[in-house]
Amino acid sequence: MNTFSSIKELLSTLVREHKLLTEMFEKRKKLQFKYDFALELTEHNEDRIHYLIQHSVIRRNGAYLEIDDQFLEFFEQVLNANEEINTSSIHSNIQNVKENILYYLKENNENRKYDYLRNVKKALRKIGNITLRNVVDLKRNTDNTFKNEPNFKVKKAKLENLDKKRVDINSFIDETNKLISEGEQVFFKSALDDELNQVITQLKLQLNECRHNLIEIQKQIIEYLNQIKYQSGVMEKLRHLKYLKDQFTIRADTDIDSVILKNDDVIFESNPAYPLKLSLGYLQSDDEAGKSISKIAGRIKSIMKIKLPLAGNLLSVYLNPNIEEEIQINLEEVRNSFLASGYNLFDFVLGYNFENELSFDEKVTVYCQMISQYDSLFILTEKYGSLNEIEFAMVYPK
């Protein structure tokens, strides 16, 4: 097994393989991550995968890969995605605090005393952070166990174990409070500085928050256990009743008849019917009644076949073809010709050679259509002309 020679090598490796490690971390709860899929994420470079295996970032199991426990725990703790409640780490840090306090009190060298003091501060910060994280994980695991565990017996056992861990965390909180408040007063009075004072204050706040959350978790666990007990009892009764029903002895071995007779819930009664005849005037005038009649009529399929009468012969006058002719003018062609000329639009349209003969009124219509459709390409002046009692604006191409 190789180790990383420097922080720079470690970080560069994690950055280079971030796609692979991200996919593997997101699929860490699945049983298998295929080696072929890892090859796709590393551009089919097996040397990169072997490098990670040699440096214990991942490990291989046949055709499958998984993140090494050390790195997996690191990722989960940093990302606050850990679901395992580890109370032993709290205990080890408490012991670490006690040991470094003892070393501090027996040490005469100031530099080494400062190292022990720094270790105490570090361990106290760890205690607060780990305890708070364990409480959050305990709350999450409690909810997930009750909501997602399908087996009643396993669910009950898991909740009871979570309650034991709650008791352990609570006892460690009491032990930590006793340590910083009563147990080592000589050390805290002699070694107290601003940073240590801040660490102790922050730790007390974290422990106080954890204690309040543990009280709520205890109430929730008790409620969940009571619900499991009630649900398991109901299931047992249902199984027994099902067994008696299958054996055809349920009426003889139980008092089901008397229980049903005493029960007057509406669900056990038949649905009443109230026949009501509506007036013809109401059915003819009310819109909602008409819609209801249409829906009912649509559901009823009539078996009667209605024979439709044949239509008579068409008159010959209706068979004569009628042809209508409509003159189509290509305005774009007229526009292009006008833009290439130097005439005003009205005179240009009057003198334009159309494919079909147009009357004066039709040419005036073309003049108006040109202005309405292509006004952005024309210059509309304030001068006016007149012809055949029609006054028109002088329009030129731009």
C-alpha positions in Angstrom: 0.0 0.0 0.0 1.4 3.4 -1.0 0.8 6.6 0.8 0.5 10.2 -0.4 3.8 12.0 -0.1 2.2 15.4 0.4 -1.1 17.3 0.8 -0.7 18.7 -2.7 -0.6 15.2 -4.1 -3.6 14.1 -2.2 -5.7 17.2 -3.2 -4.6 17.0 -6.8 -5.7 13.3 -6.9 -9.1 14.1 -5.4 -9.6 16.9 -7.9 -8.6 14.8 -10.9 -10.9 11.9 -9.9 -13.8 14.0 -8.6 -16.3 12.6 -11.1 -15.5 9.0 -10.2 -15.5 9.7 -6.4 -18.7 11.8 -6.6 -20.6 8.9 -8.4 -19.2 6.3 -6.0 -20.1 8.4 -3.0 -23.7 9.0 -4.2 -24.1 5.3 -4.8 -22.3 4.2 -1.6 -25.5 2.6 -0.2 -25.9 0.4 -3.1 -24.2 -3.0 -3.0 -22.1 -2.8 -6.2 -20.3 -0.2 -8.3 -19.1 -1.8 -11.5 -15.5 -1.5 -12.6 -16.6 -0.9 -16.2 -18.6 2.2 -15.2 -15.5 3.5 -13.4 -13.5 3.1 -16.6 -16.0 5.4 -18.4 -15.6 8.1 -15.7 -11.8 7.9 -16.0 -11.7 8.1 -19.8 -10.9 4.3 -20.0 -7.6 4.9 -18.3 -7.0 1.9 -16.0 -3.8 3.4 -14.6 -5.9 6.1 -12.9 -8.0 3.5 -11.2 -5.0 1.4 -10.2 -3.4 4.5 -8.7 -6.5 5.1 -6.5 -6.4 1.4 -5.4 -2.7 1.5 -4.6 -3.2 4.6 -2.4 -6.2 3.1 -0.6 -8.7 5.7 -1.9 -10.8 2.9 -3.3 -10.7 -0.9 -3.2 -11.6 -3.5 -5.7 -13.7 -6.6 -5.1 -13.8 -8.7 -8.3 -15.6 -6.7 -10.9 -16.8 -4.0 -8.5 -15.3 -1.0 -6.6 -16.1 0.8 -3.4 -14.6 3.8 -1.5 -12.2 2.9 1.2 -13.7 3.2 4.7 -11.2 5.8 5.8 -12.0 8.2 2.9 -15.8 7.3 3.1 -15.9 8.3 6.8 -14.0 11.5 6.0 -16.4 12.5 3.2 -19.5 11.7 5.4 -18.2 13.7 8.3 -17.2 16.7 6.3 -20.5 16.7 4.3 -22.5 15.9 7.4 -23.9 12.8 5.7 -22.9 10.2 8.3 -25.7 8.0 9.7 -23.6 6.0 12.1 -23.8 7.1 15.8 -20.3 6.8 17.3 -20.3 7.5 21.0 -16.9 5.9 21.5 -15.3 9.0 19.9 -16.9 11.2 22.5 -15.5 9.0 25.3 -12.0 8.9 23.7 -11.9 12.7 23.5 -13.0 13.1 27.1 -10.1 10.8 28.1 -7.8 12.8 25.9 -8.8 16.0 27.7 -8.1 14.4 31.1 -4.7 13.1 30.0 -3.5 16.4 28.6 -4.8 18.2 31.7 -2.7 15.8 33.8 0.4 16.4 31.6 -0.1 20.1 31.7 -0.2 20.2 35.5 3.0 18.1 35.8 4.9 19.9 33.1 7.4 22.7 34.0 8.4 23.7 30.5 6.2 26.5 29.1 6.4 25.4 25.5 5.4 21.9 26.3 2.7 23.2 28.6 1.3 25.2 25.7 1.2 22.1 23.5 -0.8 20.3 26.1 -3.2 23.3 26.5 -3.7 23.4 22.7 -4.5 19.6 22.7 -7.1 20.3 25.4 -8.8 23.0 23.3 -8.7 20.8 20.3 -10.3 17.9 22.2 -13.0 20.1 23.7 -14.0 21.4 20.2 -14.2 17.9 19.0 -16.4 16.9 21.8 -18.9 19.6 21.0 -18.9 19.0 17.3 -19.1 15.2 17.6 -21.9 15.3 20.2 -24.0 17.7 18.1 -23.5 15.6 15.0 -24.4 12.4 16.9 -27.6 14.0 18.1 -28.6 15.1 14.6 -27.8 11.5 13.3 -29.8 10.0 16.2 -32.8 12.2 15.3 -32.5 11.3 11.6 -32.1 7.5 12.2 -35.1 7.5 14.6 -37.4 9.0 12.0 -36.0 6.8 9.2 -36.3 3.6 11.2 -39.9 4.2 12.2 -41.0 5.3 8.7 -39.0 3.0 6.4 -38.4 -0.2 8.3 -41.1 -2.8 7.2 -40.5 -5.4 9.9 -42.1 -4.6 13.2 -39.7 -6.7 15.3 -36.6 -5.2 13.6 -38.1 -1.7 13.9 -38.7 -2.2 17.6 -35.2 -3.5 18.2 -33.6 -0.6 16.2 -35.6 2.0 18.2 -34.6 0.4 21.5 -30.9 0.4 20.5 -31.2 4.1 19.4 -32.7 4.8 22.8 -29.6 3.2 24.5 -27.4 5.4 22.4 -29.4 8.4 23.5 -28.7 7.4 27.1 -25.0 7.1 26.3 -24.9 10.5 24.7 -26.7 12.0 27.6 -24.3 10.4 30.1 -21.3 11.8 28.1 -22.8 15.2 28.2 -23.2 15.0 31.9 -19.6 13.8 32.2 -18.3 16.6 30.0 -20.2 19.3 32.0 -18.8 17.9 35.2 -15.3 17.9 33.8 -15.4 21.6 32.7 -17.4 22.8 35.7 -16.2 20.8 38.7 -13.6 18.1 37.9 -10.5 20.1 36.9 -10.9 23.5 38.5 -7.2 23.8 39.2 -6.3 23.5 35.5 -9.1 25.8 34.2 -8.2 28.5 36.7 -4.4 28.4 36.0 -4.5 27.9 32.3 -7.6 30.0 31.4 -7.0 32.4 28.5 -9.4 34.1 26.0 -9.4 31.3 23.5 -10.0 28.6 26.1 -12.8 30.7 27.6 -14.4 30.9 24.2 -14.0 27.2 23.6 -15.7 26.4 27.0 -18.5 28.8 26.3 -19.2 27.4 22.9 -19.0 23.8 24.2 -21.6 24.6 26.9 -23.9 26.1 24.4 -23.6 23.0 22.2 -24.1 20.6 25.0 -27.2 22.6 26.2 -28.7 22.4 22.7 -27.9 18.7 22.6 -29.6 18.1 25.9 -32.8 19.8 24.8 -32.8 17.8 21.6 -32.3 14.5 23.4 -35.4 15.2 25.5 -37.4 15.6 22.3 -35.9 12.5 20.8 -36.8 10.5 24.0 -40.4 11.6 23.7 -40.4 10.6 20.0 -38.9 7.2 20.6 -41.5 6.5 23.3 -44.3 7.5 21.0 -42.9 5.4 18.2 -42.6 2.4 20.5 -46.1 2.8 21.7 -47.4 3.0 18.1 -45.4 -0.1 17.2 -46.9 -2.0 20.2 -50.4 -0.9 19.2 -50.0 -1.7 15.6 -48.4 -5.1 16.3 -51.3 -5.9 18.6 -53.8 -5.0 15.9 -52.0 -7.1 13.4 -52.0 -10.1 15.7 -55.7 -9.8 16.2 -56.3 -9.5 12.5 -54.2 -12.6 11.9 -56.1 -14.6 14.5 -59.5 -13.5 13.1 -58.3 -14.4 9.6 -57.3 -17.8 10.9 -60.7 -18.4 12.5 -62.5 -17.2 9.4 -60.5 -19.6 7.2 -61.4 -22.4 9.6 -65.1 -21.4 9.5 -65.2 -21.1 13.3 -65.2 -17.3 13.7 -68.9 -17.1 14.7 -68.6 -20.0 17.2 -65.3 -18.9 18.8 -65.9 -15.2 19.0 -68.7 -12.8 19.8 -68.6 -11.2 16.4 -72.4 -11.3 16.0 -73.1 -9.3 19.2 -70.4 -6.8 18.4 -71.8 -6.2 14.9 -75.3 -5.8 16.4 -74.1 -3.2 18.8 -72.3 -1.3 16.1 -74.5 1.3 14.5 -72.0 3.0 12.3 -73.4 4.3 9.0 -71.0 2.2 7.0 -72.9 -0.9 8.0 -76.2 0.4 6.8 -77.5 0.0 3.3 -77.6 3.1 1.0 -81.1 4.6 1.1 -82.9 5.4 -2.2 -85.3 8.4 -2.5 -87.3 8.2 -5.7 -88.3 11.7 -6.9 -90.2 12.6 -10.1 -89.2 15.9 -11.6 -91.7 18.1 -13.4 -91.5 18.4 -17.2 -91.3 22.2 -17.0 -88.2 21.9 -14.8 -86.5 19.4 -17.1 -87.2 21.7 -20.1 -86.0 25.0 -18.5 -83.1 24.0 -16.2 -79.6 23.9 -17.9 -78.2 21.4 -15.3 -81.1 19.1 -15.8 -80.5 19.2 -19.6 -76.9 18.3 -19.1 -77.8 15.4 -16.8 -80.3 14.1 -19.4 -77.7 14.3 -22.1 -75.2 12.3 -20.0 -77.8 9.6 -19.2 -78.9 9.4 -22.8 -75.2 8.9 -23.9 -74.9 5.9 -21.6 -78.0 4.2 -22.9 -77.4 2.4 -26.1 -80.5 2.0 -28.2 -81.0 -1.2 -30.1 -83.4 0.4 -32.6 -82.0 0.9 -36.1 -83.2 4.1 -37.7 -83.4 3.8 -41.5 -82.5 7.1 -43.1 -84.4 8.1 -46.3 -82.5 8.4 -49.5 -82.0 11.9 -50.9 -83.6 12.7 -54.3 -81.7 13.3 -57.6 -79.8 16.5 -57.9 -81.1 19.0 -60.5 -79.0 19.5 -63.5 -78.8 23.2 -62.8 -76.7 22.5 -59.7 -74.2 20.4 -61.8 -73.3 23.3 -64.1 -69.7 24.5 -63.3 -69.4 28.0 -62.0 -66.0 29.5 -62.5 -64.8 32.6 -60.6 -61.6 34.3 -61.7 -59.6 36.4 -59.3 -56.7 38.6 -60.4 -53.6 38.1 -58.3 -50.9 40.9 -58.4 -47.3 40.2 -57.3 -46.8 43.3 -55.1 -43.2 42.4 -54.4 -42.4 42.5 -58.1 -44.1 45.9 -58.4 -42.1 47.1 -55.4 -38.8 46.0 -56.8 -39.5 47.7 -60.1 -40.6 50.9 -58.3 -37.4 51.0 -56.1 -35.3 50.9 -59.3 -37.3 53.8 -60.9 -37.2 57.5 -60.2 -41.0 58.1 -60.6 -43.5 58.9 -57.9 -45.5 55.9 -56.8 -48.9 56.9 -58.2 -47.6 57.7 -61.7 -45.5 54.5 -61.6 -48.5 52.3 -60.8 -50.7 54.0 -63.5 -48.0 53.3 -66.1 -46.9 49.9 -64.9 -47.5 47.0 -67.3 -49.5 44.5 -65.3 -50.2 41.0 -66.7 -53.9 41.6 -66.7 -55.6 44.8 -67.7 -56.6 46.8 -64.5 -59.1 49.6 -64.2 -58.2 53.0 -62.8 -59.9 52.1 -59.4 -57.9 48.8 -59.2 -54.6 50.7 -59.8 -55.5 53.1 -57.0 -56.1 50.1 -54.8 -52.6 48.8 -55.7 -51.2 52.2 -54.9 -52.7 52.1 -51.4 -51.6 48.5 -50.8 -48.0 49.4 -51.7 -47.9 52.2 -49.2 -49.5 50.2 -46.4 -47.1 47.2 -46.8 -43.8 48.9 -47.8 -43.9 52.3 -46.2 -40.5 51.7 -44.6 -38.9 51.6 -48.1 -40.6 54.7 -49.4 -40.3 58.4 -48.8 -43.7 60.0 -48.1 -43.6 63.7 -48.9 -46.0 66.4 -47.9 -46.7 67.2 -51.5 -50.0 66.0 -53.1 -51.3 65.5 -56.6 -54.8 65.0 -58.0 -56.2 63.0 -60.9 -59.8 62.1 -61.8 -61.0 63.9 -58.6 -58.6 61.7 -56.5 -56.0 63.4 -54.4 -52.9 61.4 -53.7 -49.6 61.8 -51.8 -46.3 62.1 -53.7 -44.3 59.0 -52.7 -40.8 58.2 -53.9 -38.3 55.3 -53.3 -35.6 55.8 -50.7 
